């Protein structure tokens, strides 16, 4: 038997291990992490990225605020010259708040999602940049994700993806009517988070979240409450929140290409009557927005919802109106 002090460092950081212990899976997740968290890209992942028309990026600005964003391009704009590197052929976007966290030497997270096949892969690593129209990411960790909660959509180009994005950006510290409309209709969003590890330094992550339209609730105080559904038990995002309660959210208006970017403080909720009331929820997390950026027509892509496009996993979850009815019925019992 190997003593603890002789064992290699855990593949999971403190926050991830804390949540894995809370649900009783810490022992089984340790060997899984050592197997699936790779410091390189598999050949199938290298090929996968080259087929995508967009990549989601999580970055951290100089003030420590996480932001999620998207870079888009004709398939092939992402390519991997070797298993340790992913190149992104995309120009800088000066009105994107995430851009300040995408300098040479910055740590970032990326997730590639194919909305047609529901396939997705994630990686994190370090940016190498010597040009304003491209950068490379040296792989720190690379791993695949399951297809659950990904809604099926087809895309088209509204303009040349190489053309600059419109320079319009509306900054606020509270949700206006446009922001509320997008969030209340959303069946998908992306979330950036990060943790500063003693052993490995900063680790940035960006992740996909999906559910029925309206699964993100806007609370009376302007906070956003999100149900956390059954997943792979990695707890990359929520584990980051445990040690560093900050999040960057990205909501996309699929019909107009608008991007709503939010950064704020997070609370992870492990015990609440609302968890049991919301079908499929295993915990909740809540974001209080601090900075909000609305960028109309920011993306050259437009998406059309496919027939039967809602993920079967999303269909198996509840909704906030259903949860509220259950809570009222319980209070009357």
BAROBA-749587 format. One line per 10 residues: for each residue x, y, z negated of N, C-alpha, C, O, CB. Coordinates in pm, whole numbers. Atoms other than C-alpha are relative to their C-alpha. Glycine has a CB too. Layout:
! residues N
X:Y:Z:X:Y:Z:X:Y:Z:X:Y:Z:X:Y:Z; ...;
END
This chain:
! residues 333
85:-120:0:0:0:0:88:124:0:185:132:-75:-96:1:-123; -79:-123:-11:133:343:94:-52:101:-100:-172:128:-105:-5:57:143; 40:-101:97:130:602:-183:-46:125:73:-10:149:188:115:34:-95; 55:-120:-63:-54:928:-118:109:92:50:96:152:157:-90:74:-98; -102:-96:-40:268:1129:-106:79:-47:123:154:31:183:95:25:-116; -67:52:-118:397:901:172:-89:3:124:-41:-15:236:47:-141:-26; 93:2:-112:87:924:388:16:125:86:39:234:32:-144:-12:-49; 0:-118:-86:91:1153:692:-117:91:-38:-217:45:-95:-8:-39:150; 106:-95:33:-119:1467:653:-131:-42:64:-133:-100:172:39:141:46; 131:34:-53:-492:1420:700:-24:73:131:20:187:147:-111:34:-102;
36:-70:-123:-621:1500:1049:-105:108:-23:-128:192:64:-51:-99:103; 105:-96:32:-895:1702:877:50:98:-106:130:62:-192:-128:-73:-50; -41:-95:103:-851:2019:676:-97:-4:-119:-194:-79:-118:6:143:58; 72:5:128:-991:2090:329:-151:12:16:-226:-64:-45:49:109:-91; 143:-21:-16:-1331:2219:443:-69:-116:68:-179:-156:29:-26:126:78; 57:116:-69:-1392:1932:683:-8:-120:-94:-109:-190:-97:85:-36:124; 0:113:94:-1294:1676:417:-105:19:-108:-167:-78:-152:139:-17:-63; 100:-24:105:-1520:1843:160:-140:-40:46:-214:-102:-30:0:148:-40; 132:37:-51:-1828:1800:380:-8:-149:31:-112:-211:11:-33:82:125; 0:145:-23:-1727:1448:482:-18:-76:-130:-89:-177:-134:130:-43:69;
20:64:131:-1702:1356:113:-143:17:-46:-200:-74:-106:97:59:-104; 136:-28:47:-2041:1518:46:-102:-96:61:-204:-127:-1:-39:144:33; 93:94:-64:-2209:1280:292:51:-144:-5:-8:-234:55:-25:41:146; -48:135:24:-1998:979:193:71:-66:116:68:-189:128:-111:-83:-39; -65:60:-116:-1797:932:513:149:32:8:212:6:111:-68:46:127; -139:-44:-5:-1451:1064:421:95:-115:35:185:-98:118:40:61:-133; -91:112:-24:-1284:721:417:-6:-47:145:98:-76:205:-33:-116:-94; 11:49:-137:-1420:617:756:44:104:102:86:67:212:-141:-42:28; -36:-103:-95:-1348:955:920:150:21:11:197:74:112:-66:128:-38; -145:-21:-7:-977:958:835:62:-78:116:132:-17:197:65:-43:-132;
-58:70:-116:-878:679:1079:-59:43:134:9:41:236:-18:-149:-17; 61:-48:-125:-1127:809:1337:70:127:46:102:142:164:-151:25:-20; -69:-124:-35:-964:1152:1324:138:-25:56:179:40:152:9:89:-121; -135:29:-47:-618:1005:1367:0:-58:142:98:-47:216:69:-98:-95; 8:62:-132:-739:824:1678:-47:98:107:7:98:218:-93:-117:-5; 65:-79:-106:-951:1084:1860:52:143:11:32:206:115:-148:3:-24; -55:-135:-8:-780:1416:1776:141:-9:58:237:-40:-13:1:70:-140; -127:21:-70:-502:1414:2033:72:133:23:7:235:43:-24:-71:133; -76:-122:-29:-219:1668:2084:28:16:149:126:81:187:131:-1:-77; -18:-6:-144:-256:1633:2460:-135:-24:67:-230:-68:2:106:-103:50;
121:23:-78:-521:1615:2734:8:-136:70:106:-166:137:-20:112:104; 13:121:-80:-631:1278:2866:-15:37:147:-62:146:179:-120:-85:-49; 13:-28:-144:-621:1254:3245:-146:28:38:-172:114:122:55:-117:82; 140:-23:-33:-1002:1232:3255:-46:137:-46:-133:197:17:-88:-108:-62; 34:-135:46:-1026:1554:3054:62:106:91:0:208:119:46:21:-146; -66:-93:-92:-776:1728:3282:-83:15:127:-101:126:178:143:-49:34; 84:-4:-120:-994:1636:3580:-133:69:-29:-182:146:53:-24:-142:53; 129:-57:38:-1313:1734:3397:5:153:2:-82:216:61:-41:-50:-140; -7:-146:6:-1200:2092:3329:9:61:140:-45:169:163:120:42:-82; -17:-56:-134:-1107:2142:3695:-130:5:79:-137:73:182:102:-81:77;
129:3:-70:-1470:2074:3797:-97:106:-50:-204:124:9:-62:-136:-16; 95:-90:67:-1629:2339:3573:1:141:60:105:189:105:31:7:-148; 6:-139:-43:-1752:2685:3676:15:101:-115:18:221:-91:-130:25:72; -18:-91:114:-1711:2828:3325:64:-74:-116:57:-196:-125:-135:63:-43; -58:54:123:-1528:2778:2997:-39:93:-115:-35:215:-100:156:-16:12; 33:-79:118:-1636:2893:2651:126:9:-87:195:-90:-108:-120:-64:-80; -123:-25:75:-1359:3047:2440:-34:61:-135:-118:151:-144:95:93:79; 8:-62:132:-1337:3121:2069:131:68:-30:238:8:-15:-34:-105:-109; -121:-79:28:-1091:3394:1968:-22:79:-128:-135:96:-175:34:95:119; 3:-77:125:-1006:3598:1659:67:134:24:183:138:65:70:-78:-117;
-58:-132:-25:-953:3974:1683:99:37:-111:107:-33:-212:-111:106:11; -102:-36:99:-676:4156:1489:-55:27:-140:20:20:-238:74:121:46; 62:-20:131:-922:4233:1206:-48:-130:-63:-102:-130:-174:-116:97:11; 40:130:53:-991:3861:1160:-142:-40:32:-192:-138:-24:17:0:-145; 137:35:-39:-1338:3859:1320:2:-100:115:67:-75:217:-80:128:39; 9:95:-112:-1415:3551:1533:-105:45:102:-208:101:67:-34:-141:-51; 91:-30:-109:-1581:3600:1871:-5:-120:95:95:-188:116:44:128:75; 15:100:-105:-1717:3355:2127:-30:71:131:-103:171:133:-114:-103:-35; 18:-63:-130:-1708:3440:2496:8:-106:110:31:-224:82:106:110:23; -6:89:-116:-1713:3289:2846:88:64:107:85:185:129:-143:-29:56;
-66:-39:-124:-1480:3307:3143:-52:-93:109:-64:-213:88:158:-8:-12; 60:76:-109:-1622:3194:3478:86:12:125:160:109:143:-142:48:29; -74:-3:-126:-1472:3109:3815:-40:-118:88:-103:-213:42:151:-2:-27; 24:110:-91:-1499:2889:4121:70:-125:-54:186:-118:-95:49:34:143; -64:121:51:-1434:2528:4015:142:-16:55:166:-5:175:-83:-124:35; -142:0:-30:-1059:2486:4008:71:115:-69:193:116:-79:23:8:149; -63:-110:72:-1005:2811:3817:59:-48:-132:145:18:-190:-101:113:-24; -62:70:113:-932:2578:3524:80:-116:58:27:-195:136:-108:-50:-104; -78:114:-47:-648:2337:3592:110:-31:-101:156:55:-175:61:27:139; -97:49:97:-401:2132:3395:123:-51:73:120:-161:129:-61:-112:-89;
-121:45:-71:-48:2113:3541:71:-116:-68:148:-187:-5:96:115:15; -57:112:75:52:1867:3268:-90:-26:-120:-175:58:-150:148:31:-45; 91:35:109:-115:1693:2970:4:93:-120:-81:84:-208:28:-137:-45; -14:-89:115:0:1965:2730:-53:140:27:-44:227:-60:144:9:-41; 33:-137:-40:-141:2265:2917:-131:7:77:-159:-78:161:113:58:85; 116:-35:-82:-469:2410:3046:16:144:43:34:233:-40:-133:-21:-79; -15:-134:-56:-444:2712:3275:-139:54:33:-223:-16:89:90:-1:127; 126:-68:-27:-731:2962:3301:29:116:94:93:214:55:-69:50:-133; -21:-105:-101:-727:3171:3620:-117:97:-9:-213:88:68:13:-60:145; 108:-98:21:-943:3460:3497:62:130:-47:151:133:-132:-105:-51:-103;
-55:-131:34:-876:3829:3473:-49:46:-137:-149:-3:-188:-37:103:106; 41:-60:127:-895:4029:3153:-136:68:14:-174:113:122:104:101:-49; 129:-68:4:-1232:4171:3052:7:102:-114:-18:68:-229:-119:-103:-21; -29:-98:105:-1163:4496:2865:-118:34:-91:-95:84:-201:49:125:63; 113:-32:87:-1518:4537:2729:-43:-120:-85:-135:-109:-166:-118:48:83; 31:120:77:-1525:4184:2585:71:10:-135:194:22:-139:43:-129:77; -66:-12:131:-1461:4201:2206:95:-115:-29:184:-102:-113:-104:8:-109; -90:113:21:-1293:3858:2226:136:23:64:233:-44:28:-62:-126:56; -125:-20:-74:-1024:3994:2458:117:36:-91:231:2:-62:-19:109:104; -107:-42:90:-828:4142:2167:62:-118:-75:167:-104:-137:-53:103:-101;
-54:120:61:-778:3788:2036:53:-98:102:69:-217:73:-103:-66:-84; -46:87:-108:-651:3653:2368:131:51:59:151:51:180:-107:-10:110; -132:-46:-39:-299:3793:2376:100:-114:-6:71:-221:-59:45:117:-89; -105:99:4:24:3604:2421:31:-40:-145:55:46:-229:126:53:69; -27:49:134:80:3385:2115:-122:-16:-87:-111:-72:-196:94:89:-67; 121:13:80:-282:3403:1991:-53:-144:5:-34:-215:103:-108:97:50; 64:132:9:-464:3088:1878:-144:11:46:-214:106:9:8:-56:-144; 136:-1:-52:-790:3004:2056:-59:-141:-4:14:-240:-16:-4:55:145; 70:126:-19:-1051:2730:2081:-75:7:132:-115:115:175:-98:-30:-118; 74:5:-126:-1219:2619:2404:-92:-121:1:-60:-225:-56:97:-5:120;
87:115:-25:-1512:2398:2496:-49:9:144:-101:112:189:-120:-4:-101; 53:11:-135:-1596:2286:2845:-127:-82:-3:-131:-190:-61:104:-64:96; 130:68:1:-1959:2189:2903:-53:-7:143:-61:94:213:-101:75:-93; 68:19:-129:-2116:2044:3217:-149:-15:-31:-191:-118:-84:56:-125:79; 141:0:35:-2485:2130:3184:-82:-96:87:-198:-123:56:-56:140:12; 70:97:-84:-2578:1886:3462:15:-140:-56:-83:-214:-68:54:5:145; -26:135:51:-2414:1574:3319:-5:-7:-152:-2:-116:-209:136:-48:48; -2:-10:146:-2426:1692:2954:133:-50:-60:137:-96:-174:-116:-79:-58; -131:38:50:-2059:1612:2920:70:123:-58:53:234:-8:86:-64:112; -75:-112:56:-1834:1826:2700:129:-49:-65:137:-160:-118:-86:76:-104;
-129:26:63:-1476:1838:2577:50:129:-64:25:239:-16:102:-54:103; -50:-115:75:-1304:2064:2327:152:-8:-15:211:-116:-14:-66:9:-138; -141:-5:34:-951:2177:2264:29:131:-72:-47:227:-61:88:-13:127; -50:-125:57:-763:2433:2063:150:6:22:215:-96:41:-36:12:-151; -143:-15:-25:-416:2575:2108:42:145:5:-28:233:-43:36:-69:128; -66:-131:1:-191:2874:2171:8:56:141:44:-13:235:141:-11:-61; -3:-67:-130:-215:3124:2454:143:39:37:220:87:-46:-91:125:-2; -120:-57:-62:81:3197:2680:-49:90:113:-118:44:205:99:-113:53; 50:-95:-99:17:3508:2885:113:89:50:187:149:-28:-115:87:-60; -97:-91:-62:240:3693:3129:-65:84:109:3:154:183:117:-79:57;
74:-67:-107:-32:3835:3354:-138:37:-50:-190:-26:-143:-10:-89:126; 136:-40:37:-367:4014:3328:-107:-82:72:-225:-66:43:-21:147:31; 101:76:-74:-536:3769:3565:11:-151:-22:-53:-228:51:12:30:146; -6:142:31:-440:3432:3413:68:-17:-136:143:70:-180:75:-78:110; -73:38:120:-326:3264:3092:-2:-152:-11:-86:-218:49:-60:67:-127; -7:144:24:-229:2916:2979:-22:-26:-148:10:59:-232:136:-59:47; 19:42:139:-325:2732:2660:82:-126:-23:61:-228:44:-151:-25:-32; -76:117:41:-72:2495:2502:-84:-78:-100:-125:-23:-203:138:40:-61; 96:79:77:-277:2212:2352:51:-27:-142:162:-76:-161:-28:-132:71; -24:39:137:-287:2178:1974:-76:-127:-32:-20:-225:-82:-39:112:-96;
87:116:16:-581:1937:1956:-93:-7:120:-135:96:174:-81:8:-133; 96:22:-109:-801:1787:2227:-87:-119:-36:-37:-221:-84:73:-24:137; 90:111:33:-1108:1570:2182:-132:15:75:-173:126:111:-26:-7:-152; 129:0:-66:-1435:1472:2345:-113:15:-99:-96:-7:-219:-18:-128:80; 121:-13:81:-1786:1537:2216:-114:-74:67:-111:-97:188:-36:149:-20; 116:72:-53:-2116:1355:2258:-91:96:78:-78:217:65:-78:-69:-115; 86:-85:-83:-2386:1482:2500:-126:52:-70:-207:119:-7:-40:-75:121; 125:-37:67:-2654:1539:2235:-21:151:-8:74:228:-23:-3:-59:-138; 45:-138:16:-2847:1869:2220:41:93:116:25:214:106:53:55:-130; -36:-81:-116:-2716:1986:2560:-117:0:98:-160:-105:144:129:-54:70;
113:-12:-92:-2998:2117:2781:52:-4:144:160:47:175:-80:132:-26; -40:21:-140:-2985:2031:3151:-37:123:85:-155:158:98:-67:-127:57; 21:-117:-84:-2940:2335:3377:86:-8:126:195:-66:125:31:130:-78; -76:-14:-124:-2829:2401:3734:43:147:13:-27:237:-33:-85:-45:124; -51:-137:-9:-2619:2707:3819:9:46:145:9:-33:239:137:9:-67; -29:-63:-129:-2575:2947:4107:82:126:-29:83:177:-141:-133:33:80; -77:-124:13:-2349:3244:4168:-85:119:39:-149:119:144:128:-6:86; 72:-124:-32:-2506:3589:4154:92:100:70:44:194:133:-58:62:-128; -99:-86:-66:-2184:3754:4277:133:-75:-1:145:-182:-59:13:140:-71; -133:59:-7:-1820:3679:4348:58:-8:-141:72:94:-208:93:84:94;
-51:11:136:-1676:3541:4023:135:70:-19:176:95:-133:13:-144:-38; -128:-70:12:-1343:3712:4101:-18:150:-18:76:220:-55:85:-27:123; 24:-143:16:-1508:4057:4092:-8:35:-148:-49:-48:-229:-131:42:71; 6:-42:141:-1483:4255:3765:-143:0:-52:-238:25:23:62:139:-17; 131:-8:62:-1773:4234:3523:-41:146:-16:46:233:-27:-1:-71:-137; 43:-137:25:-1988:4547:3480:57:50:-133:67:-27:-229:-155:8:-1; -69:-51:119:-1824:4775:3221:-94:36:-116:-49:93:-215:79:120:36; 96:-40:102:-2142:4818:3014:7:-91:-121:6:-213:-109:-141:0:57; 5:74:126:-2132:4715:2649:-69:87:-103:-28:200:-128:144:-40:-48; 75:-73:102:-2382:4822:2384:36:-57:-136:12:-175:-164:-155:-10:26;
-46:44:132:-2241:4805:2031:-100:40:-107:-159:148:-101:139:59:-31; 94:-28:108:-2453:4785:1717:39:-82:-123:122:-171:-115:-147:-31:44; -19:81:120:-2458:4655:1361:-131:-67:-42:-140:-123:-151:53:86:-115; 127:65:29:-2817:4530:1378:-65:-47:130:-33:3:238:-95:96:-76; 65:56:-117:-3038:4332:1614:-107:93:53:-199:131:-20:-61:-136:-33; 104:-81:-61:-3239:4544:1857:-101:-93:69:-92:-215:57:60:103:101; 107:80:-62:-3541:4430:2060:56:-98:103:10:-212:111:-103:91:65; -58:90:-100:-3328:4285:2344:69:-118:-67:53:-232:-24:100:74:89; -69:107:70:-3114:4087:2101:-99:-98:-62:-79:-219:-55:91:58:-109; 101:87:61:-3419:3953:1919:-69:-86:106:-95:-204:82:-104:84:-75;
66:76:-108:-3581:3848:2245:88:-118:43:38:-229:59:-29:91:121; -91:105:-46:-3275:3649:2352:15:-109:-105:11:-228:-72:137:60:34; -19:99:107:-3224:3480:2015:-127:-82:-21:-120:-204:-36:39:70:-131; 125:71:26:-3591:3393:1967:-34:-100:110:-105:-197:85:-114:100:-15; 27:92:-111:-3603:3224:2310:110:-104:19:95:-195:100:-18:79:128; -119:81:-26:-3265:3052:2282:-22:-147:-34:-78:-180:-139:119:53:-78; -9:143:29:-3232:2674:2309:146:-44:-8:176:-161:-31:-76:-81:106; -143:26:-3:-2853:2699:2324:76:122:-48:36:235:-17:46:-41:142; -96:-107:24:-2573:2908:2178:135:-64:-30:145:-186:-43:-46:93:-115; -135:47:31:-2201:2881:2105:49:73:-125:12:188:-150:97:23:120;
-47:-57:126:-2022:2942:1776:150:-19:-12:202:-129:3:-73:-65:-119; -144:1:24:-1658:3033:1710:25:10:-149:-46:79:-221:70:116:75; -38:-2:141:-1492:2974:1374:149:-33:-8:210:-75:90:-86:-101:-85; -141:35:14:-1144:2925:1235:36:-21:-146:-33:25:-237:89:109:60; -54:23:134:-942:2809:936:151:17:7:215:-23:104:-38:-143:-53; -145:-12:11:-590:2899:829:51:-112:-89:29:-111:-210:41:140:-55; -47:118:70:-424:2572:731:143:19:-49:227:74:22:-10:-123:90; -135:-9:54:-120:2554:506:99:-83:81:215:-45:98:2:-45:-146; -90:92:-68:21:2264:706:15:27:149:122:6:205:-47:-139:-21; -2:-15:-145:-69:2352:1065:-26:142:49:-34:165:169:-102:-91:60;
27:-136:-42:-135:2725:1065:-146:19:38:-232:-58:-4:90:38:116; 138:-31:-38:-447:2877:1219:-54:-100:102:14:-138:197:-8:142:58; 68:93:-89:-693:2643:1387:-134:62:37:-222:77:-48:-20:-142:-68; 120:-66:-50:-963:2806:1601:-87:-102:72:-37:-190:142:36:119:96; 93:94:-62:-1273:2621:1716:-116:77:63:-157:181:12:-53:-103:-105; 126:-50:-55:-1566:2696:1944:-85:-120:35:-36:-218:92:24:93:125; 88:116:-10:-1867:2468:1955:-134:38:61:-176:154:57:-21:-63:-137; 133:-15:-58:-2199:2421:2131:-106:-36:-103:-86:-128:-183:-15:-88:128; 116:35:82:-2532:2422:1947:-125:5:87:-141:96:168:-12:95:-123; 122:3:-77:-2869:2325:2093:-117:-49:-81:-99:-118:-182:17:-85:122;
123:41:65:-3229:2269:1989:-118:48:82:-102:99:193:-8:53:-144; 118:-54:-68:-3583:2355:2085:7:153:2:67:213:-87:-131:-48:-71; 1:-146:-3:-3638:2718:2192:-51:57:-132:-155:16:-183:-87:52:116; 37:-60:127:-3651:2930:1879:58:-70:-121:18:-42:-234:-146:2:-12; -53:73:116:-3444:2694:1663:90:88:-87:122:50:-200:79:-121:48; -70:-99:83:-3244:2998:1544:-104:100:-51:-170:168:27:116:73:82; 99:-89:60:-3460:3195:1302:61:135:-34:171:142:-90:-61:-64:-125; -40:-134:42:-3430:3570:1259:-73:32:-130:-196:38:-132:-31:108:111; 60:-25:131:-3489:3648:892:-35:147:-18:6:232:61:95:-45:-110; 49:-136:23:-3648:3960:747:114:100:-17:100:217:18:-88:3:-122;
-113:-91:22:-3307:4105:654:94:7:120:200:68:111:77:-43:-121; -83:-3:-119:-3168:4053:1006:100:-114:8:173:-124:106:73:128:7; -87:117:-5:-2976:3737:917:-56:-107:91:-175:-106:124:20:-56:-139; 39:110:-89:-2986:3428:1139:19:-132:-74:127:-159:-125:83:2:132; -7:130:65:-3066:3085:995:-7:-110:105:-94:-110:192:-115:-16:-104; -15:105:-100:-2963:2774:1190:-6:-136:-67:66:-159:-164:133:17:78; -3:138:51:-3050:2407:1120:120:-73:58:153:-58:175:-132:-75:36; -112:82:-46:-2753:2172:1141:-48:-143:12:-86:-205:-87:122:10:-97; 53:132:-27:-2852:1844:1304:108:-107:-10:227:-77:-22:-66:-3:137; -92:113:3:-2696:1499:1298:101:12:113:65:40:227:-77:-132:10;
-105:-12:-100:-2362:1501:1478:108:-104:-17:82:-215:-63:61:136:-3; -109:97:0:-2022:1337:1499:72:-11:-135:166:-89:-148:99:37:106; -57:2:135:-1937:1401:1130:141:55:-7:210:37:-106:-1:-141:-54; -129:-67:6:-1624:1592:1225:-7:122:-92:87:150:-167:46:41:142; 21:-121:78:-1766:1908:1062:106:106:31:151:178:-59:0:-32:-148; -98:-102:-37:-1523:2126:1259:-50:140:-31:20:221:-92:33:-12:148; 54:-134:20:-1751:2429:1251:-34:26:-146:14:124:-204:-124:20:87; 42:-24:138:-1908:2394:908:117:-16:-97:122:52:-200:-113:-94:-40; -120:11:82:-1577:2280:761:79:129:1:133:171:-102:86:-115:47; -64:-132:-6:-1425:2604:885:-73:102:-87:-12:182:-156:6:49:145;
79:-94:81:-1711:2794:723:27:-17:-150:27:81:-224:-149:-18:29; -23:24:142:-1638:2629:388:125:74:-48:125:129:-158:15:-151:-28; -125:-65:42:-1283:2770:379:11:143:51:91:220:-1:119:-80:49; -7:-135:-57:-1345:3083:587:-138:36:55:-166:11:172:109:9:113; 140:-20:-38:-1710:3197:597:-23:114:99:-85:216:66:-82:25:-122; 19:-98:-106:-1700:3392:925:-33:-74:129:20:-183:154:128:91:18; 43:65:-123:-1863:3312:1258:-14:102:112:-45:219:89:-132:-74:-20; 29:-77:-119:-1881:3444:1611:-100:-76:85:-72:-189:125:128:31:80; 105:67:-77:-2201:3360:1800:-11:61:140:9:180:159:-135:10:-74; 23:-44:-136:-2267:3380:2173:-130:-56:52:-148:-178:59:117:-41:92;
126:37:-64:-2615:3376:2325:4:52:144:44:166:168:-124:58:-78; -1:-38:-141:-2651:3383:2705:-143:12:51:-226:-75:27:78:-104:84; 126:-14:-72:-2947:3517:2898:22:-67:136:84:-9:224:-44:152:15; -30:80:-118:-2946:3249:3167:-56:60:129:-4:32:237:-54:-139:-18; 62:-56:-120:-3169:3446:3405:71:125:49:68:154:169:-145:31:-27; -62:-128:-38:-2972:3775:3403:151:1:-13:216:95:34:-57:109:-83; -144:1:22:-2620:3673:3305:45:86:-116:165:106:-135:70:44:123; -37:-82:117:-2632:3892:2994:60:-85:-111:25:-201:-127:-122:74:-52; -65:69:111:-2415:3798:2696:-21:81:-128:10:199:-133:150:-20:29; 17:-59:131:-2505:3871:2335:102:-62:-93:97:-183:-120:-146:-20:-54;
-107:48:86:-2203:3841:2106:-17:59:-140:-36:179:-156:139:36:59; 24:-39:139:-2238:3852:1728:114:-53:-85:156:-168:-67:-138:-54:-52; -95:49:98:-1978:3829:1453:-47:42:-138:-100:152:-156:143:52:28; 48:-33:134:-2053:3815:1083:40:-105:-103:113:-199:-73:-151:15:0; -30:88:112:-2034:3642:746:-100:-116:-3:-214:-103:40:-3:77:-133; 77:123:-3:-2165:3288:694:-22:-55:-140:63:-43:-227:69:-104:86; 31:77:120:-2334:3096:415:-43:-139:44:-133:-152:127:-110:69:-87; 40:137:-26:-2356:2715:430:-96:-43:-111:-65:-30:-229:124:-96:9; 106:37:95:-2674:2583:263:-15:-151:2:-60:-209:101:-135:70:35; 6:146:9:-2657:2222:145:-121:-49:-77:-153:-168:-74:126:-53:-65;
115:40:83:-2961:2222:-85:-108:106:10:-92:216:-43:43:-22:-148; 111:-94:-17:-3289:2389:9:-123:-78:43:-109:-174:120:34:112:104; 122:66:-49:-3654:2281:55:-17:12:151:-82:-72:213:-121:59:-69; 14:-18:-144:-3627:2415:410:73:-108:79:36:-138:192:53:138:40; -73:105:-70:-3378:2142:501:-92:-120:25:-101:-170:137:125:-44:-80; 92:113:-14:-3629:1864:435:-121:35:88:-176:-51:155:-48:-47:-138; 118:-42:-76:-3908:2068:596:26:8:150:-66:-9:230:-49:135:-51; -34:-13:-142:-3722:2115:928:45:-137:50:153:-185:15:111:110:23; -28:135:-47:-3733:1781:1108:135:-7:72:160:69:165:-111:-48:93; -130:20:-61:-3383:1662:1196:112:78:-66:229:48:-45:-6:37:142;
-104:-80:65:-3202:1921:983:64:-78:-116:-6:-140:-195:-58:133:-52; -72:63:111:-2935:1785:749:61:103:-93:102:71:-205:108:-92:54; -46:-113:80:-2823:2124:621:-34:125:80:-78:114:194:156:-9:-34; 23:-127:-68:-2860:2492:714:125:86:-11:207:66:-100:-124:74:-59; -100:-104:19:-2621:2776:774:-57:133:47:-144:139:135:132:-34:77; 60:-132:-19:-2688:3146:781:109:101:31:213:105:-36:-81:43:-126; -94:-104:-40:-2508:3433:954:-63:137:-22:-175:163:21:42:-18:149; 42:-139:13:-2539:3797:851:83:83:98:203:103:74:15:52:-148; -77:-72:-101:-2439:4001:1159:66:126:-57:6:201:-134:-90:38:116; -73:-121:35:-2175:4270:1108:27:86:124:20:209:117:132:-35:-68;
-19:-70:-126:-2098:4361:1470:-74:-77:109:-68:-200:113:152:15:35; 79:60:-107:-2320:4297:1773:36:72:130:38:195:135:-154:10:-28; -32:-56:-131:-2223:4349:2138:-92:-63:104:-95:-185:120:151:-24:36; 88:45:-109:-2478:4325:2419:61:46:132:87:165:151:-148:56:-17; -64:-29:-128:-2329:4304:2768:-90:-49:113:-81:-165:153:139:-67:9; 91:42:-109:-2597:4301:3043:78:-36:126:176:29:161:-101:112:31; -59:42:-127:-2505:4116:3364:151:-29:-14:226:-11:82:-22:108:105; -143:23:22:-2168:4020:3211:52:-118:80:169:-121:120:27:-22:-147; -43:123:-67:-2159:3680:3382:-45:-2:146:-154:45:177:-54:-122:-74; 42:14:-140:-2163:3609:3758:-89:-121:22:-138:-142:133:122:-9:89;
80:121:-9:-2353:3286:3686:-145:25:-38:-175:111:-121:59:-108:-87; 139:7:42:-2726:3228:3670:-37:-148:-11:9:-230:68:-96:77:101; 37:139:23:-2883:2908:3537:-151:-19:13:-229:67:-27:48:-45:-137; 140:39:-12:-3214:2738:3618:-22:-127:-81:52:-224:-68:-41:-21:150; 31:115:84:-3370:2499:3370:-48:-114:88:-141:-96:167:-106:35:-108; 38:116:-80:-3394:2152:3525:-131:-60:-51:-165:-44:-168:111:-106:-3; 123:68:40:-3720:1957:3522:34:-105:-106:122:-189:-86:-72:-65:123; -31:90:110:-3725:1767:3194:137:27:-59:203:-64:-109:-7:-144:47; -137:-34:36:-3408:1954:3105:31:6:-147:148:4:-185:33:128:58; -28:-6:143:-3452:1972:2729:59:-134:-45:4:-240:-14:-128:34:-80;
-67:122:45:-3218:1722:2568:-94:-87:-83:-169:-35:-165:124:35:-82; 80:89:86:-3389:1412:2420:31:20:-148:-58:6:-232:24:-145:39; -36:-25:140:-3197:1488:2100:-69:125:-52:-114:129:-166:151:14:-15; 69:-122:40:-3344:1839:2093:-149:-26:-20:-211:26:-113:21:111:104; 143:30:10:-3694:1703:2152:-34:-72:-130:-148:-65:-177:-43:-84:117; 24:76:123:-3655:1486:1841:10:86:-125:-11:37:-236:98:-114:-9; -11:-89:116:-3602:1789:1617:-127:83:-15:-213:85:73:123:93:14; 118:-79:30:-3857:2019:1457:12:144:47:90:177:136:-28:-2:-147; 0:-143:-31:-3924:2391:1472:-28:75:-129:-73:17:-228:-107:35:110; 25:-79:120:-3948:2674:1224:-149:12:-34:-183:7:-152:59:139:17;
143:0:37:-4331:2703:1252:-43:-130:-66:-120:-129:-162:-85:24:124; 34:128:62:-4358:2330:1176:55:-7:-142:-13:-54:-233:54:-117:84; -61:3:133:-4120:2366:882:-77:88:-98:-96:51:-214:147:47:8; 76:-89:89:-4319:2658:742:-133:-63:-38:-178:-46:-152:-24:137:68; 125:67:33:-4641:2456:764:23:-109:-104:-58:-126:-195:-65:-59:127; -31:104:97:-4478:2170:576:27:62:-139:-17:8:-240:122:-82:46; -29:-65:128:-4352:2406:307:-127:51:-67:-143:39:-189:98:116:22; 127:-49:57:-4698:2561:262:-81:-117:-54:-141:-108:-161:-82:78:105; 75:116:45:-4856:2215:239:58:-57:-128:-16:-100:-216:-2:-107:108; -66:51:120:-4599:2108:-20:-29:88:-121:-49:38:-232:150:-10:22;
25:-92:111:-4656:2420:-230:-143:-10:-53:-169:21:-169:28:144:44; 140:12:40:-5033:2353:-236:-28:-135:-68:-127:-153:-139:-91:18:121; 24:136:54:-4994:1988:-333:18:-6:-152:1:-112:-212:96:-101:66;
END
